[in-house]
């Protein structure tokens, strides 16, 4: 159970990271 929760927390963290990268890339593309 504990491992499962840790896995989902990791997935959520990866999603946040990808969302941030996507936002930065979009911002960069829009200003080029």
C-alpha positions, 0 to 999 in steps of 0.5 A: 500500500505504501509503495502504491502511494509513493508511486502515485506521488511520483507520477504526480510530481513527474506530471507537474514537472512536464507541465512546467516544461511545457509552459516554458516551451510554449512561452519560448515559442510564442516569443520567438 
